[in-house]
């Protein structure tokens, strides 16, 4: 039997009229706070990939060309994160 956890996060930022809802359903064996932290960390990485390496704007209509562009962009993204962690860490 699969046990699923459901999590609803409600956020209202200052100056905004609406409440933002985040719904997460998972079968991972984490506590709810850990699952929320993991989700937001993954969202941060996805946002960095979209803004920094433009993985959301594929420049070609060919699947193979877009796949190749993504396969080149992801090692560059990983190298960038590795460089920041090792060389630009606060001391």
PDB file with one MODEL, atoms N, CA, C and O in Angstrom:
MODEL        1
ATOM      1  N   UNK A   1       0.838  -1.180   0.000  1.00  0.00           N
ATOM      2  CA  UNK A   1       0.000   0.000   0.000  1.00  0.00           C
ATOM      3  C   UNK A   1       0.883   1.243   0.000  1.00  0.00           C
ATOM      4  O   UNK A   1       1.824   1.350   0.786  1.00  0.00           O
ATOM      5  N   UNK A   2       0.573   2.157  -0.871  1.00  0.00           N
ATOM      6  CA  UNK A   2       1.347   3.390  -0.987  1.00  0.00           C
ATOM      7  C   UNK A   2       0.704   4.462  -0.112  1.00  0.00           C
ATOM      8  O   UNK A   2      -0.497   4.724  -0.189  1.00  0.00           O
ATOM      9  N   UNK A   3       1.540   5.069   0.719  1.00  0.00           N
ATOM     10  CA  UNK A   3       1.067   6.169   1.556  1.00  0.00           C
ATOM     11  C   UNK A   3       1.530   7.473   0.935  1.00  0.00           C
ATOM     12  O   UNK A   3       2.719   7.663   0.680  1.00  0.00           O
ATOM     13  N   UNK A   4       0.607   8.347   0.700  1.00  0.00           N
ATOM     14  CA  UNK A   4       0.945   9.642   0.117  1.00  0.00           C
ATOM     15  C   UNK A   4       0.695  10.734   1.147  1.00  0.00           C
ATOM     16  O   UNK A   4      -0.246  10.679   1.938  1.00  0.00           O
ATOM     17  N   UNK A   5       1.573  11.721   1.104  1.00  0.00           N
ATOM     18  CA  UNK A   5       1.411  12.893   1.954  1.00  0.00           C
ATOM     19  C   UNK A   5       0.999  14.056   1.079  1.00  0.00           C
ATOM     20  O   UNK A   5       1.519  14.235  -0.023  1.00  0.00           O
ATOM     21  N   UNK A   6       0.079  14.830   1.568  1.00  0.00           N
ATOM     22  CA  UNK A   6      -0.362  16.031   0.861  1.00  0.00           C
ATOM     23  C   UNK A   6       0.020  17.234   1.690  1.00  0.00           C
ATOM     24  O   UNK A   6      -0.133  17.237   2.911  1.00  0.00           O
ATOM     25  N   UNK A   7       0.514  18.251   1.023  1.00  0.00           N
ATOM     26  CA  UNK A   7       0.938  19.464   1.701  1.00  0.00           C
ATOM     27  C   UNK A   7       0.408  20.656   0.931  1.00  0.00           C
ATOM     28  O   UNK A   7       0.533  20.728  -0.292  1.00  0.00           O
ATOM     29  N   UNK A   8      -0.180  21.583   1.651  1.00  0.00           N
ATOM     30  CA  UNK A   8      -0.644  22.833   1.056  1.00  0.00           C
ATOM     31  C   UNK A   8       0.077  23.956   1.781  1.00  0.00           C
ATOM     32  O   UNK A   8      -0.002  24.078   3.003  1.00  0.00           O
ATOM     33  N   UNK A   9       0.776  24.769   1.014  1.00  0.00           N
ATOM     34  CA  UNK A   9       1.485  25.915   1.571  1.00  0.00           C
ATOM     35  C   UNK A   9       0.790  27.185   1.093  1.00  0.00           C
ATOM     36  O   UNK A   9       0.608  27.379  -0.109  1.00  0.00           O
ATOM     37  N   UNK A  10       0.407  28.038   2.015  1.00  0.00           N
ATOM     38  CA  UNK A  10      -0.243  29.301   1.689  1.00  0.00           C
ATOM     39  C   UNK A  10       0.709  30.434   2.036  1.00  0.00           C
ATOM     40  O   UNK A  10       1.239  30.497   3.145  1.00  0.00           O
ATOM     41  N   UNK A  11       0.921  31.333   1.073  1.00  0.00           N
ATOM     42  CA  UNK A  11       1.805  32.478   1.290  1.00  0.00           C
ATOM     43  C   UNK A  11       1.115  33.743   0.827  1.00  0.00           C
ATOM     44  O   UNK A  11       0.488  33.772  -0.233  1.00  0.00           O
ATOM     45  N   UNK A  12       1.233  34.782   1.623  1.00  0.00           N
ATOM     46  CA  UNK A  12       0.741  36.097   1.217  1.00  0.00           C
ATOM     47  C   UNK A  12       1.869  37.075   1.451  1.00  0.00           C
ATOM     48  O   UNK A  12       2.280  37.315   2.586  1.00  0.00           O
ATOM     49  N   UNK A  13       2.359  37.629   0.373  1.00  0.00           N
ATOM     50  CA  UNK A  13       3.469  38.569   0.456  1.00  0.00           C
ATOM     51  C   UNK A  13       2.934  39.978   0.649  1.00  0.00           C
ATOM     52  O   UNK A  13       1.822  40.293   0.225  1.00  0.00           O
ATOM     53  N   UNK A  14       3.725  40.816   1.286  1.00  0.00           N
ATOM     54  CA  UNK A  14       3.284  42.184   1.518  1.00  0.00           C
ATOM     55  C   UNK A  14       3.101  42.903   0.191  1.00  0.00           C
ATOM     56  O   UNK A  14       3.920  42.771  -0.718  1.00  0.00           O
ATOM     57  N   UNK A  15       2.034  43.654   0.091  1.00  0.00           N
ATOM     58  CA  UNK A  15       1.741  44.398  -1.116  1.00  0.00           C
ATOM     59  C   UNK A  15       0.950  43.614  -2.147  1.00  0.00           C
ATOM     60  O   UNK A  15       0.563  44.169  -3.176  1.00  0.00           O
ATOM     61  N   UNK A  16       0.703  42.349  -1.896  1.00  0.00           N
ATOM     62  CA  UNK A  16      -0.083  41.538  -2.818  1.00  0.00           C
ATOM     63  C   UNK A  16      -1.472  41.306  -2.251  1.00  0.00           C
ATOM     64  O   UNK A  16      -1.657  41.207  -1.037  1.00  0.00           O
ATOM     65  N   UNK A  17      -2.439  41.222  -3.142  1.00  0.00           N
ATOM     66  CA  UNK A  17      -3.826  41.028  -2.730  1.00  0.00           C
ATOM     67  C   UNK A  17      -4.217  39.552  -2.632  1.00  0.00           C
ATOM     68  O   UNK A  17      -5.149  39.199  -1.909  1.00  0.00           O
ATOM     69  N   UNK A  18      -3.512  38.706  -3.351  1.00  0.00           N
ATOM     70  CA  UNK A  18      -3.907  37.300  -3.417  1.00  0.00           C
ATOM     71  C   UNK A  18      -2.982  36.436  -2.573  1.00  0.00           C
ATOM     72  O   UNK A  18      -1.848  36.813  -2.276  1.00  0.00           O
ATOM     73  N   UNK A  19      -3.485  35.285  -2.200  1.00  0.00           N
ATOM     74  CA  UNK A  19      -2.701  34.290  -1.472  1.00  0.00           C
ATOM     75  C   UNK A  19      -2.208  33.262  -2.478  1.00  0.00           C
ATOM     76  O   UNK A  19      -2.985  32.753  -3.285  1.00  0.00           O
ATOM     77  N   UNK A  20      -0.926  32.960  -2.431  1.00  0.00           N
ATOM     78  CA  UNK A  20      -0.353  31.960  -3.328  1.00  0.00           C
ATOM     79  C   UNK A  20      -0.493  30.585  -2.685  1.00  0.00           C
ATOM     80  O   UNK A  20      -0.173  30.396  -1.512  1.00  0.00           O
ATOM     81  N   UNK A  21      -0.975  29.636  -3.468  1.00  0.00           N
ATOM     82  CA  UNK A  21      -1.154  28.267  -2.997  1.00  0.00           C
ATOM     83  C   UNK A  21      -0.123  27.367  -3.665  1.00  0.00           C
ATOM     84  O   UNK A  21       0.086  27.444  -4.876  1.00  0.00           O
ATOM     85  N   UNK A  22       0.513  26.524  -2.883  1.00  0.00           N
ATOM     86  CA  UNK A  22       1.411  25.513  -3.409  1.00  0.00           C
ATOM     87  C   UNK A  22       0.909  24.168  -2.908  1.00  0.00           C
ATOM     88  O   UNK A  22       0.799  23.950  -1.701  1.00  0.00           O
ATOM     89  N   UNK A  23       0.608  23.274  -3.828  1.00  0.00           N
ATOM     90  CA  UNK A  23       0.119  21.940  -3.480  1.00  0.00           C
ATOM     91  C   UNK A  23       1.197  20.927  -3.829  1.00  0.00           C
ATOM     92  O   UNK A  23       1.701  20.901  -4.952  1.00  0.00           O
ATOM     93  N   UNK A  24       1.544  20.099  -2.862  1.00  0.00           N
ATOM     94  CA  UNK A  24       2.557  19.074  -3.070  1.00  0.00           C
ATOM     95  C   UNK A  24       1.968  17.742  -2.609  1.00  0.00           C
ATOM     96  O   UNK A  24       1.458  17.631  -1.494  1.00  0.00           O
ATOM     97  N   UNK A  25       2.043  16.742  -3.473  1.00  0.00           N
ATOM     98  CA  UNK A  25       1.637  15.383  -3.124  1.00  0.00           C
ATOM     99  C   UNK A  25       2.838  14.496  -3.391  1.00  0.00           C
ATOM    100  O   UNK A  25       3.403  14.514  -4.485  1.00  0.00           O
ATOM    101  N   UNK A  26       3.227  13.721  -2.392  1.00  0.00           N
ATOM    102  CA  UNK A  26       4.434  12.918  -2.530  1.00  0.00           C
ATOM    103  C   UNK A  26       4.285  11.615  -1.763  1.00  0.00           C
ATOM    104  O   UNK A  26       3.513  11.513  -0.810  1.00  0.00           O
ATOM    105  N   UNK A  27       5.048  10.620  -2.210  1.00  0.00           N
ATOM    106  CA  UNK A  27       5.112   9.368  -1.464  1.00  0.00           C
ATOM    107  C   UNK A  27       6.484   9.194  -0.803  1.00  0.00           C
ATOM    108  O   UNK A  27       6.814   8.107  -0.331  1.00  0.00           O
ATOM    109  N   UNK A  28       7.281  10.268  -0.771  1.00  0.00           N
ATOM    110  CA  UNK A  28       8.581  10.221  -0.113  1.00  0.00           C
ATOM    111  C   UNK A  28       8.394  10.190   1.400  1.00  0.00           C
ATOM    112  O   UNK A  28       7.433  10.743   1.934  1.00  0.00           O
ATOM    113  N   UNK A  29       9.317   9.544   2.067  1.00  0.00           N
ATOM    114  CA  UNK A  29       9.219   9.383   3.514  1.00  0.00           C
ATOM    115  C   UNK A  29       9.944  10.513   4.240  1.00  0.00           C
ATOM    116  O   UNK A  29      10.880  10.272   5.003  1.00  0.00           O
ATOM    117  N   UNK A  30       9.510  11.735   4.000  1.00  0.00           N
ATOM    118  CA  UNK A  30      10.065  12.908   4.678  1.00  0.00           C
ATOM    119  C   UNK A  30       9.005  13.493   5.591  1.00  0.00           C
ATOM    120  O   UNK A  30       7.808  13.263   5.419  1.00  0.00           O
ATOM    121  N   UNK A  31       9.474  14.251   6.562  1.00  0.00           N
ATOM    122  CA  UNK A  31       8.547  15.070   7.340  1.00  0.00           C
ATOM    123  C   UNK A  31       8.049  16.186   6.419  1.00  0.00           C
ATOM    124  O   UNK A  31       8.682  16.500   5.412  1.00  0.00           O
ATOM    125  N   UNK A  32       6.933  16.767   6.770  1.00  0.00           N
ATOM    126  CA  UNK A  32       6.328  17.774   5.907  1.00  0.00           C
ATOM    127  C   UNK A  32       7.227  18.990   5.711  1.00  0.00           C
ATOM    128  O   UNK A  32       7.314  19.515   4.601  1.00  0.00           O
ATOM    129  N   UNK A  33       7.899  19.447   6.769  1.00  0.00           N
ATOM    130  CA  UNK A  33       8.786  20.604   6.637  1.00  0.00           C
ATOM    131  C   UNK A  33       9.979  20.282   5.747  1.00  0.00           C
ATOM    132  O   UNK A  33      10.420  21.138   4.979  1.00  0.00           O
ATOM    133  N   UNK A  34      10.512  19.062   5.834  1.00  0.00           N
ATOM    134  CA  UNK A  34      11.619  18.663   4.979  1.00  0.00           C
ATOM    135  C   UNK A  34      11.176  18.595   3.525  1.00  0.00           C
ATOM    136  O   UNK A  34      11.914  18.994   2.625  1.00  0.00           O
ATOM    137  N   UNK A  35       9.967  18.086   3.298  1.00  0.00           N
ATOM    138  CA  UNK A  35       9.450  17.985   1.940  1.00  0.00           C
ATOM    139  C   UNK A  35       9.253  19.367   1.332  1.00  0.00           C
ATOM    140  O   UNK A  35       9.554  19.572   0.156  1.00  0.00           O
ATOM    141  N   UNK A  36       8.753  20.316   2.117  1.00  0.00           N
ATOM    142  CA  UNK A  36       8.563  21.676   1.632  1.00  0.00           C
ATOM    143  C   UNK A  36       9.909  22.332   1.309  1.00  0.00           C
ATOM    144  O   UNK A  36      10.038  23.004   0.286  1.00  0.00           O
ATOM    145  N   UNK A  37      10.905  22.142   2.169  1.00  0.00           N
ATOM    146  CA  UNK A  37      12.239  22.703   1.925  1.00  0.00           C
ATOM    147  C   UNK A  37      12.853  22.091   0.665  1.00  0.00           C
ATOM    148  O   UNK A  37      13.446  22.810  -0.139  1.00  0.00           O
ATOM    149  N   UNK A  38      12.720  20.781   0.482  1.00  0.00           N
ATOM    150  CA  UNK A  38      13.237  20.122  -0.715  1.00  0.00           C
ATOM    151  C   UNK A  38      12.551  20.664  -1.965  1.00  0.00           C
ATOM    152  O   UNK A  38      13.211  20.937  -2.968  1.00  0.00           O
ATOM    153  N   UNK A  39      11.248  20.818  -1.910  1.00  0.00           N
ATOM    154  CA  UNK A  39      10.493  21.319  -3.052  1.00  0.00           C
ATOM    155  C   UNK A  39      10.965  22.715  -3.454  1.00  0.00           C
ATOM    156  O   UNK A  39      11.197  22.976  -4.634  1.00  0.00           O
ATOM    157  N   UNK A  40      11.107  23.611  -2.478  1.00  0.00           N
ATOM    158  CA  UNK A  40      11.507  24.975  -2.807  1.00  0.00           C
ATOM    159  C   UNK A  40      12.958  25.040  -3.287  1.00  0.00           C
ATOM    160  O   UNK A  40      13.285  25.889  -4.116  1.00  0.00           O
ATOM    161  N   UNK A  41      13.839  24.162  -2.787  1.00  0.00           N
ATOM    162  CA  UNK A  41      15.205  24.111  -3.311  1.00  0.00           C
ATOM    163  C   UNK A  41      15.209  23.651  -4.764  1.00  0.00           C
ATOM    164  O   UNK A  41      15.937  24.207  -5.586  1.00  0.00           O
ATOM    165  N   UNK A  42      14.411  22.652  -5.086  1.00  0.00           N
ATOM    166  CA  UNK A  42      14.328  22.188  -6.472  1.00  0.00           C
ATOM    167  C   UNK A  42      13.731  23.258  -7.372  1.00  0.00           C
ATOM    168  O   UNK A  42      14.166  23.425  -8.511  1.00  0.00           O
ATOM    169  N   UNK A  43      12.745  23.980  -6.872  1.00  0.00           N
ATOM    170  CA  UNK A  43      12.162  25.077  -7.649  1.00  0.00           C
ATOM    171  C   UNK A  43      13.203  26.157  -7.932  1.00  0.00           C
ATOM    172  O   UNK A  43      13.209  26.754  -9.009  1.00  0.00           O
ATOM    173  N   UNK A  44      14.084  26.406  -6.960  1.00  0.00           N
ATOM    174  CA  UNK A  44      15.145  27.398  -7.150  1.00  0.00           C
ATOM    175  C   UNK A  44      16.079  26.980  -8.282  1.00  0.00           C
ATOM    176  O   UNK A  44      16.464  27.804  -9.112  1.00  0.00           O
ATOM    177  N   UNK A  45      16.445  25.692  -8.313  1.00  0.00           N
ATOM    178  CA  UNK A  45      17.317  25.199  -9.377  1.00  0.00           C
ATOM    179  C   UNK A  45      16.636  25.277 -10.739  1.00  0.00           C
ATOM    180  O   UNK A  45      17.275  25.618 -11.734  1.00  0.00           O
ATOM    181  N   UNK A  46      15.352  24.966 -10.789  1.00  0.00           N
ATOM    182  CA  UNK A  46      14.621  25.054 -12.056  1.00  0.00           C
ATOM    183  C   UNK A  46      14.573  26.496 -12.537  1.00  0.00           C
ATOM    184  O   UNK A  46      14.750  26.765 -13.725  1.00  0.00           O
ATOM    185  N   UNK A  47      14.331  27.431 -11.609  1.00  0.00           N
ATOM    186  CA  UNK A  47      14.277  28.843 -11.979  1.00  0.00           C
ATOM    187  C   UNK A  47      15.636  29.321 -12.485  1.00  0.00           C
ATOM    188  O   UNK A  47      15.701  30.074 -13.456  1.00  0.00           O
ATOM    189  N   UNK A  48      16.722  28.893 -11.836  1.00  0.00           N
ATOM    190  CA  UNK A  48      18.062  29.261 -12.294  1.00  0.00           C
ATOM    191  C   UNK A  48      18.322  28.722 -13.694  1.00  0.00           C
ATOM    192  O   UNK A  48      18.917  29.411 -14.524  1.00  0.00           O
ATOM    193  N   UNK A  49      17.881  27.495 -13.963  1.00  0.00           N
ATOM    194  CA  UNK A  49      18.066  26.926 -15.291  1.00  0.00           C
ATOM    195  C   UNK A  49      17.293  27.684 -16.349  1.00  0.00           C
ATOM    196  O   UNK A  49      17.774  27.873 -17.466  1.00  0.00           O
ATOM    197  N   UNK A  50      16.095  28.117 -15.997  1.00  0.00           N
ATOM    198  CA  UNK A  50      15.279  28.859 -16.962  1.00  0.00           C
ATOM    199  C   UNK A  50      15.838  30.244 -17.221  1.00  0.00           C
ATOM    200  O   UNK A  50      15.879  30.682 -18.371  1.00  0.00           O
ATOM    201  N   UNK A  51      16.265  30.939 -16.192  1.00  0.00           N
ATOM    202  CA  UNK A  51      16.733  32.311 -16.373  1.00  0.00           C
ATOM    203  C   UNK A  51      18.195  32.375 -16.811  1.00  0.00           C
ATOM    204  O   UNK A  51      18.550  33.194 -17.659  1.00  0.00           O
ATOM    205  N   UNK A  52      19.041  31.523 -16.244  1.00  0.00           N
ATOM    206  CA  UNK A  52      20.462  31.604 -16.538  1.00  0.00           C
ATOM    207  C   UNK A  52      20.872  30.918 -17.818  1.00  0.00           C
ATOM    208  O   UNK A  52      21.767  31.388 -18.521  1.00  0.00           O
ATOM    209  N   UNK A  53      20.221  29.802 -18.129  1.00  0.00           N
ATOM    210  CA  UNK A  53      20.634  29.024 -19.292  1.00  0.00           C
ATOM    211  C   UNK A  53      19.519  28.876 -20.319  1.00  0.00           C
ATOM    212  O   UNK A  53      19.656  28.140 -21.297  1.00  0.00           O
ATOM    213  N   UNK A  54      18.432  29.570 -20.093  1.00  0.00           N
ATOM    214  CA  UNK A  54      17.304  29.639 -21.024  1.00  0.00           C
ATOM    215  C   UNK A  54      16.850  28.267 -21.511  1.00  0.00           C
ATOM    216  O   UNK A  54      16.658  28.061 -22.709  1.00  0.00           O
ATOM    217  N   UNK A  55      16.679  27.329 -20.581  1.00  0.00           N
ATOM    218  CA  UNK A  55      16.200  26.011 -20.980  1.00  0.00           C
ATOM    219  C   UNK A  55      14.706  26.016 -21.286  1.00  0.00           C
ATOM    220  O   UNK A  55      14.180  25.036 -21.815  1.00  0.00           O
ATOM    221  N   UNK A  56      14.022  27.104 -20.960  1.00  0.00           N
ATOM    222  CA  UNK A  56      12.595  27.181 -21.290  1.00  0.00           C
ATOM    223  C   UNK A  56      12.355  27.757 -22.682  1.00  0.00           C
ATOM    224  O   UNK A  56      11.223  27.733 -23.165  1.00  0.00           O
ATOM    225  N   UNK A  57      13.392  28.272 -23.336  1.00  0.00           N
ATOM    226  CA  UNK A  57      13.264  28.801 -24.694  1.00  0.00           C
ATOM    227  C   UNK A  57      14.101  27.943 -25.638  1.00  0.00           C
ATOM    228  O   UNK A  57      15.282  28.216 -25.857  1.00  0.00           O
ATOM    229  N   UNK A  58      13.500  26.941 -26.176  1.00  0.00           N
ATOM    230  CA  UNK A  58      14.214  26.106 -27.131  1.00  0.00           C
ATOM    231  C   UNK A  58      14.158  26.789 -28.495  1.00  0.00           C
ATOM    232  O   UNK A  58      13.096  27.221 -28.945  1.00  0.00           O
ATOM    233  N   UNK A  59      15.293  26.877 -29.130  1.00  0.00           N
ATOM    234  CA  UNK A  59      15.415  27.703 -30.323  1.00  0.00           C
ATOM    235  C   UNK A  59      15.086  26.982 -31.622  1.00  0.00           C
ATOM    236  O   UNK A  59      15.125  27.589 -32.692  1.00  0.00           O
ATOM    237  N   UNK A  60      14.771  25.728 -31.546  1.00  0.00           N
ATOM    238  CA  UNK A  60      14.552  24.971 -32.766  1.00  0.00           C
ATOM    239  C   UNK A  60      13.265  24.171 -32.650  1.00  0.00           C
ATOM    240  O   UNK A  60      12.815  23.882 -31.542  1.00  0.00           O
ATOM    241  N   UNK A  61      12.674  23.816 -33.764  1.00  0.00           N
ATOM    242  CA  UNK A  61      11.464  22.990 -33.740  1.00  0.00           C
ATOM    243  C   UNK A  61      11.802  21.503 -33.745  1.00  0.00           C
ATOM    244  O   UNK A  61      10.920  20.665 -33.561  1.00  0.00           O
ATOM    245  N   UNK A  62      13.056  21.178 -33.953  1.00  0.00           N
ATOM    246  CA  UNK A  62      13.489  19.784 -33.973  1.00  0.00           C
ATOM    247  C   UNK A  62      13.731  19.283 -32.546  1.00  0.00           C
ATOM    248  O   UNK A  62      14.419  19.932 -31.757  1.00  0.00           O
ATOM    249  N   UNK A  63      13.165  18.138 -32.233  1.00  0.00           N
ATOM    250  CA  UNK A  63      13.359  17.557 -30.908  1.00  0.00           C
ATOM    251  C   UNK A  63      14.831  17.237 -30.651  1.00  0.00           C
ATOM    252  O   UNK A  63      15.338  17.495 -29.559  1.00  0.00           O
ATOM    253  N   UNK A  64      15.512  16.685 -31.636  1.00  0.00           N
ATOM    254  CA  UNK A  64      16.909  16.296 -31.465  1.00  0.00           C
ATOM    255  C   UNK A  64      17.792  17.517 -31.210  1.00  0.00           C
ATOM    256  O   UNK A  64      18.678  17.473 -30.357  1.00  0.00           O
ATOM    257  N   UNK A  65      17.556  18.605 -31.941  1.00  0.00           N
ATOM    258  CA  UNK A  65      18.348  19.824 -31.738  1.00  0.00           C
ATOM    259  C   UNK A  65      18.109  20.396 -30.342  1.00  0.00           C
ATOM    260  O   UNK A  65      19.054  20.831 -29.685  1.00  0.00           O
ATOM    261  N   UNK A  66      16.873  20.401 -29.888  1.00  0.00           N
ATOM    262  CA  UNK A  66      16.565  20.900 -28.549  1.00  0.00           C
ATOM    263  C   UNK A  66      17.159  19.999 -27.472  1.00  0.00           C
ATOM    264  O   UNK A  66      17.637  20.487 -26.449  1.00  0.00           O
ATOM    265  N   UNK A  67      17.130  18.681 -27.699  1.00  0.00           N
ATOM    266  CA  UNK A  67      17.722  17.739 -26.750  1.00  0.00           C
ATOM    267  C   UNK A  67      19.222  17.988 -26.632  1.00  0.00           C
ATOM    268  O   UNK A  67      19.770  17.977 -25.530  1.00  0.00           O
ATOM    269  N   UNK A  68      19.887  18.212 -27.765  1.00  0.00           N
ATOM    270  CA  UNK A  68      21.327  18.480 -27.743  1.00  0.00           C
ATOM    271  C   UNK A  68      21.647  19.783 -27.021  1.00  0.00           C
ATOM    272  O   UNK A  68      22.622  19.861 -26.274  1.00  0.00           O
ATOM    273  N   UNK A  69      20.824  20.805 -27.244  1.00  0.00           N
ATOM    274  CA  UNK A  69      21.035  22.081 -26.563  1.00  0.00           C
ATOM    275  C   UNK A  69      20.899  21.903 -25.052  1.00  0.00           C
ATOM    276  O   UNK A  69      21.684  22.457 -24.283  1.00  0.00           O
ATOM    277  N   UNK A  70      19.907  21.134 -24.636  1.00  0.00           N
ATOM    278  CA  UNK A  70      19.701  20.894 -23.209  1.00  0.00           C
ATOM    279  C   UNK A  70      20.845  20.086 -22.620  1.00  0.00           C
ATOM    280  O   UNK A  70      21.277  20.350 -21.497  1.00  0.00           O
ATOM    281  N   UNK A  71      21.345  19.096 -23.371  1.00  0.00           N
ATOM    282  CA  UNK A  71      22.451  18.280 -22.882  1.00  0.00           C
ATOM    283  C   UNK A  71      23.750  19.071 -22.783  1.00  0.00           C
ATOM    284  O   UNK A  71      24.619  18.725 -21.984  1.00  0.00           O
ATOM    285  N   UNK A  72      23.895  20.109 -23.568  1.00  0.00           N
ATOM    286  CA  UNK A  72      25.070  20.981 -23.455  1.00  0.00           C
ATOM    287  C   UNK A  72      24.888  21.987 -22.322  1.00  0.00           C
ATOM    288  O   UNK A  72      25.846  22.317 -21.624  1.00  0.00           O
ATOM    289  N   UNK A  73      23.664  22.473 -22.139  1.00  0.00           N
ATOM    290  CA  UNK A  73      23.402  23.490 -21.121  1.00  0.00           C
ATOM    291  C   UNK A  73      23.506  22.947 -19.703  1.00  0.00           C
ATOM    292  O   UNK A  73      23.994  23.647 -18.816  1.00  0.00           O
ATOM    293  N   UNK A  74      23.064  21.725 -19.469  1.00  0.00           N
ATOM    294  CA  UNK A  74      23.050  21.196 -18.109  1.00  0.00           C
ATOM    295  C   UNK A  74      24.447  20.994 -17.524  1.00  0.00           C
ATOM    296  O   UNK A  74      24.650  21.339 -16.359  1.00  0.00           O
ATOM    297  N   UNK A  75      25.421  20.457 -18.261  1.00  0.00           N
ATOM    298  CA  UNK A  75      26.778  20.414 -17.682  1.00  0.00           C
ATOM    299  C   UNK A  75      27.336  21.814 -17.401  1.00  0.00           C
ATOM    300  O   UNK A  75      28.055  22.008 -16.421  1.00  0.00           O
ATOM    301  N   UNK A  76      27.008  22.787 -18.253  1.00  0.00           N
ATOM    302  CA  UNK A  76      27.446  24.159 -17.992  1.00  0.00           C
ATOM    303  C   UNK A  76      26.804  24.688 -16.719  1.00  0.00           C
ATOM    304  O   UNK A  76      27.457  25.363 -15.922  1.00  0.00           O
ATOM    305  N   UNK A  77      25.541  24.386 -16.530  1.00  0.00           N
ATOM    306  CA  UNK A  77      24.836  24.799 -15.312  1.00  0.00           C
ATOM    307  C   UNK A  77      25.465  24.136 -14.090  1.00  0.00           C
ATOM    308  O   UNK A  77      25.699  24.797 -13.078  1.00  0.00           O
ATOM    309  N   UNK A  78      25.741  22.833 -14.177  1.00  0.00           N
ATOM    310  CA  UNK A  78      26.351  22.121 -13.052  1.00  0.00           C
ATOM    311  C   UNK A  78      27.756  22.629 -12.761  1.00  0.00           C
ATOM    312  O   UNK A  78      28.140  22.757 -11.598  1.00  0.00           O
ATOM    313  N   UNK A  79      28.528  22.921 -13.806  1.00  0.00           N
ATOM    314  CA  UNK A  79      29.868  23.484 -13.604  1.00  0.00           C
ATOM    315  C   UNK A  79      29.781  24.842 -12.914  1.00  0.00           C
ATOM    316  O   UNK A  79      30.583  25.141 -12.030  1.00  0.00           O
ATOM    317  N   UNK A  80      28.821  25.657 -13.311  1.00  0.00           N
ATOM    318  CA  UNK A  80      28.631  26.968 -12.705  1.00  0.00           C
ATOM    319  C   UNK A  80      28.328  26.833 -11.213  1.00  0.00           C
ATOM    320  O   UNK A  80      28.901  27.556 -10.398  1.00  0.00           O
ATOM    321  N   UNK A  81      27.438  25.917 -10.853  1.00  0.00           N
ATOM    322  CA  UNK A  81      27.117  25.701  -9.433  1.00  0.00           C
ATOM    323  C   UNK A  81      28.333  25.184  -8.672  1.00  0.00           C
ATOM    324  O   UNK A  81      28.601  25.617  -7.551  1.00  0.00           O
ATOM    325  N   UNK A  82      29.067  24.259  -9.282  1.00  0.00           N
ATOM    326  CA  UNK A  82      30.262  23.719  -8.647  1.00  0.00           C
ATOM    327  C   UNK A  82      31.293  24.820  -8.421  1.00  0.00           C
ATOM    328  O   UNK A  82      31.889  24.894  -7.346  1.00  0.00           O
ATOM    329  N   UNK A  83      31.508  25.669  -9.410  1.00  0.00           N
ATOM    330  CA  UNK A  83      32.455  26.773  -9.309  1.00  0.00           C
ATOM    331  C   UNK A  83      32.059  27.728  -8.190  1.00  0.00           C
ATOM    332  O   UNK A  83      32.910  28.163  -7.414  1.00  0.00           O
ATOM    333  N   UNK A  84      30.773  28.056  -8.104  1.00  0.00           N
ATOM    334  CA  UNK A  84      30.304  28.956  -7.049  1.00  0.00           C
ATOM    335  C   UNK A  84      30.523  28.351  -5.674  1.00  0.00           C
ATOM    336  O   UNK A  84      30.928  29.052  -4.748  1.00  0.00           O
ATOM    337  N   UNK A  85      30.260  27.056  -5.527  1.00  0.00           N
ATOM    338  CA  UNK A  85      30.421  26.409  -4.221  1.00  0.00           C
ATOM    339  C   UNK A  85      31.881  26.371  -3.788  1.00  0.00           C
ATOM    340  O   UNK A  85      32.190  26.646  -2.629  1.00  0.00           O
ATOM    341  N   UNK A  86      32.774  26.035  -4.700  1.00  0.00           N
ATOM    342  CA  UNK A  86      34.174  25.840  -4.322  1.00  0.00           C
ATOM    343  C   UNK A  86      34.992  27.134  -4.318  1.00  0.00           C
ATOM    344  O   UNK A  86      35.799  27.359  -3.417  1.00  0.00           O
ATOM    345  N   UNK A  87      34.785  27.959  -5.302  1.00  0.00           N
ATOM    346  CA  UNK A  87      35.688  29.107  -5.479  1.00  0.00           C
ATOM    347  C   UNK A  87      35.141  30.410  -4.935  1.00  0.00           C
ATOM    348  O   UNK A  87      35.912  31.320  -4.630  1.00  0.00           O
ATOM    349  N   UNK A  88      33.851  30.518  -4.808  1.00  0.00           N
ATOM    350  CA  UNK A  88      33.276  31.782  -4.379  1.00  0.00           C
ATOM    351  C   UNK A  88      32.576  31.668  -3.035  1.00  0.00           C
ATOM    352  O   UNK A  88      31.729  32.498  -2.704  1.00  0.00           O
ATOM    353  N   UNK A  89      32.922  30.651  -2.261  1.00  0.00           N
ATOM    354  CA  UNK A  89      32.314  30.441  -0.951  1.00  0.00           C
ATOM    355  C   UNK A  89      32.744  31.534   0.010  1.00  0.00           C
ATOM    356  O   UNK A  89      33.872  32.024  -0.051  1.00  0.00           O
ATOM    357  N   UNK A  90      31.834  31.910   0.896  1.00  0.00           N
ATOM    358  CA  UNK A  90      32.172  32.924   1.914  1.00  0.00           C
ATOM    359  C   UNK A  90      33.108  32.293   2.925  1.00  0.00           C
ATOM    360  O   UNK A  90      32.942  31.140   3.320  1.00  0.00           O
ATOM    361  N   UNK A  91      34.081  33.062   3.329  1.00  0.00           N
ATOM    362  CA  UNK A  91      35.064  32.554   4.293  1.00  0.00           C
ATOM    363  C   UNK A  91      34.905  33.207   5.615  1.00  0.00           C
ATOM    364  O   UNK A  91      35.648  32.901   6.548  1.00  0.00           O
TER     365      UNK A  91
ENDMDL
END
